[in-house]
Amino acid sequence: MKGAAGLDEFHRNKFMSDCFDMLYGISSIEGLEQKFTNCLMTYGNNPSSKSYLGNLHKVRDKLCKAYTQSVFSMLHNSTQRSEGENAAIKGNNTDLKAFIVNSDLTTLHEH
């Protein structure tokens, strides 16, 4: 994890655990915001950690359980959905790839 770069082993493990909590463990928005504040105070002196936390905070409404728990997603998180879509386009589903390669914007818009 890039955000843990430059941390000693104890803090690296703690940072990763805290990030996991923010993504999957905390179910209230208030609790999530408090955890972000605590993490910034704890890891804010490390530029990699501070940057990672800032980026995570920007997309928290798309990734963190506190925001996504009421959205039906068939137990997929946004990363899994994106990877599945990328795999389909990159060639694991050759029919879709062939359709896209052989289509123009008008054809794609009609579908």
MOLIN-V133414 format. One record per pair of residues at least 24 apart in sequence whose C-alpha atoms are under 7 Angstrom apart, sorted by the first residue. I is the first residue (numbers start at 1). J is the second residue. Records with the same first field share a line. If there is no record, write none. Layout:
# MOLIN-V133414
I=J, J
This chain:
# MOLIN-V133414
2=48
3=48, 49, 52
4=48, 49
5=48
22=64
23=63, 64, 65
24=64, 65
25=65
26=65, 66
27=65, 66
28=66
29=66, 67
32=66
